[in-house]
Amino acid sequence: MDEILLQVSGLRAGIEGKEILKGIDLTVRPGEVHAIMGPNGSGKSTLSGVLAGDPRFTVTEGAAVFHGIDLLSLPPEDRSHEGLFLSFQYPVEIPGVSMVNFMRAALNAKRKYFGENPLSASDFLKLMRQKRAVVGLDNKLASRSVNEGFSGGEKKRNEIFQMAMLEPRLSILDETDSGLDIDALRIVSSGVNMLRTDRNATIVITHYQRLLDYIKPDFVHILYKGRIVHSGGPELALELEEKGYDWIKEQVDGKN
């Protein structure tokens, strides 16, 4: 059976009356990595926000079905419980809330959603130690308030740790390479690759080929002016690296 994890059809959405997404079609199957690339303002972060349930965006048309469930009808927290994870471009700091308490609350909220008993303190700490090793998250960082005083690389590493803890079905990485030096990029990418299985999938949103040197995509999509205007294999990202986006703009705008 050709299982589909996420099916986005004719998705249109905007903010404050301005349409940004103008008919997105996207099919993601378990085990796949999809890269979405495009120039600034093309709608990449809007797409991730709409799928995650950011209330700033209004969906005006289309559908998004996530492992058989109407994704757009769910509140953001239920989308998370059902297995959707969004890694933010700019992770927020949450002063006064320790990583331990934050992750335990998130994990137990998911377990409650599925009618499971909460993890005991000892089982949770054991799991946390195991998952910290995935991205080499220092114990001191794990004990501090969420992202407070973290460098850009530490914040991104922390998000991959959260992903490891929650074990999502679909992870959306929204420009997770933004602000990372080469060492942090390698560590974060290694964590993403270690968490990849034939049961989950990843959507990588990025401007640059360099992230895709580490997280190998199966499919590359170019988003421009609110539409996916071109799709291909990994070689498409290399073509973009070589030519830039001007050829896409000329190709699309020339048809209009």
N, C-alpha and C positions, 0 to 999 in steps of 0.2 A: 504493500500500500504506500502510495506517494504522500506521506504525511506533510502537512503544511503547518508551521508554527505560527507565522504571522502573515495575514493576507490584508494588504491595504489596497482599497479600490476607490478611485475617483475622489480622493480626499482633498477637500478644499477647506481652508481655515485662515483666520486673520486675527488682527488685534485692533480694537477701537475702530471698527468699520473698514480697515484697510486689509484687503485680501493679500495674503502672502503665499500660501500654498494654493496652487491653481489646478489641482487634479493629479494627485500622486497615486501611482500604482506600484506596488512592491510586494514580492512574494519571498518569504524567508522560510527555509526548511531546517529541521534539526541538523546540527553538525556543520552548518555553513557560517562563513564570515563574509559579510557584505560591507564594502567601503562606500561611503557617500562623500563625494568631493564636489567642490564648487566654489566660485568666488564669493567674497563677502556680500551679504544681503540676498543670497539666492534662496534662503529658507531652510538651511540645514538645521540650525538650532531650533527653529520654529517646529520643524517636523519632530525632533526629539521631545520638545516640550508638549506638543499635542498628544503624542503617544503616551507620555508619562502622566498626562492629566493636569498640566499647568493651567490654572483657572484664568490666566490672563488671555488665553487664546480661545476663540470661538470657532467651533466647527460648523460650517454652513452646508456641507454636502459630503457624501461619501461614507465609507465604512472602514473599520479596522477590526478584524477578527483574530483573536489571540487564542491559540489551541482550542478553537471551537466556541470561544466566549466573545460576546460583543464588548470589545475593549472600551469603546467610547462611552458606554453606559455606566462604567464603573468609576467610583471615586478614586483619587490617586493612591490611597493607602491599600485599597483592594487590588489595584493593578500591581502594586508591589508584592502583595501576598500571593497573587496568582503567578508571580515569577518574572515580572518586568523590573529591570534595574537600570537606573540612569546615573552615569558618572558625569558630574557637572564640569563644565568648562572652567568655572571659578567656584570651587567648593567653599561653602560658608563655614565660618567659625561659630561654635555654640559655647560661649563661655559658661562655666559653672556646671556643665554636664560632662561627666567623665566618659571616655570611650567605652569603658567596661559597662557602665550603666546604660549608655546609649545602645550598644549592640545587644545587650541582654534584653532590653525592652523591645527592640525591633524583632529579634529572633523569637521571643515568646509571644509577641503579637501575631506573628505569622503562624506559630503553632496553635494558638487559640483559634485563629481563623479556620483552621482545618480540624478543630476539635481535639487537638492533642494537648497533653499535659505540658506545663512549662518545664524547661530544663532546670535541674538542680544547680546550685552555685558551683559545686565541684565539677559537674559534667560540662557546664558552660565554660569554666576556666580552662578545662582540658581541651575543649574544642577550640577555644581562642588561641591557646598556645600552638596548636597544630596549624591553624590557618595563618597565624602571624608569620610562620616560617615560609609561606608561599611567596610573600613579597619582602621578607626580611625586615618586618616592622619591629623596631626596637621596643622592648618592654616599657621603657620610660615614656615613649610616645603613646603607647597604648594605655598608659595610666593617666595621661593628661586629659584636659578638656578637649572636646572634639575640634580638631584643627587649630586650636588656639596657639598662636605663636609658631605654627608649622611653616616651613618653607614651601614653595610651590610644589617641589618634588615630593616632599613629605605628605602634603595634602592629597596628591594624586595616588601615592602609594597607599595611603590610608583608605582611599576609596576602593582600590582593588582588594584590600583586606576585607572591607565590608562586603564586597561582591563574593569573596570566598566564603564568608560566614553565611550569607543568605542563599547561596547556591541558586541563582536565578535561572529561568529557562531562556530568557533573552536579555542580554546586556547591551545597552546603548552607551557607547563611549563618545561623549560630545567633546571633540577636540581635546582629548585627554593628554595629547602631546604638547599642548600650549604651555610655554614657559619651562619646559623640562630640558635639563642639560642631557648630554649623551648617556651618562651613567644612570641617571634616574629613568630615562627613556627605556634603557635596556632592562632595568629591574621591573618596571611597570609592565612592559611588554611580555617579559618572561612570566609574570604572574598571570596575565591574561591567557597566555598560551597553555600554562599548566592547568588552568581551569576549564579549558576547552574539551568537550566530550561530543559523542555522536548524538546526545540527547538535548544539548543546548545550542544556542546560536549567538552571534555577536554582530552588531551593527557599529562600525567604526566611522565616525564623522571626523574628517580631517581636511586640511588644506594641502598637506604635503605628503610626498612619496616616502619621506624618511621613516615615518611610523610604520608604513606598510612593508618596509624592509625587515621589520621584526614581527609584526602581526600580519601574516600572509592572508590576503583576501581570496575568496573563491570568485567573487563578483565585485565589479567596480561600477558605480553609478554616478553620473554627473548631474547635479541639480543646478538648474539655472532658471532664474525668474519664476521660481515656484513650481517648476516641473522637472521630472527626470527626463532629460533630453537625449541621453546616450548611456548605454550599458554595455559592458564587456567583461573580459577577464582581467587578471592582474596586469596584463600588458597595457591596458588603458591608462593606468596610473603612471606608468613609465612614459607614455606618450604625452600626458599632461605635464609631467616634469620637464620634458624636452621642449614642448611647444607653448606651455602656459595655457591660459583659458581663451586667448584671443580667437583661436580657430573655432572654438565652440560658439563664441559670441557671433562671429561672422556667419557661421553655418546656420545658427538658429535665427538671428536677426535678419539675415538675408532672405529667409523664407517668409518673413512677416511684411 
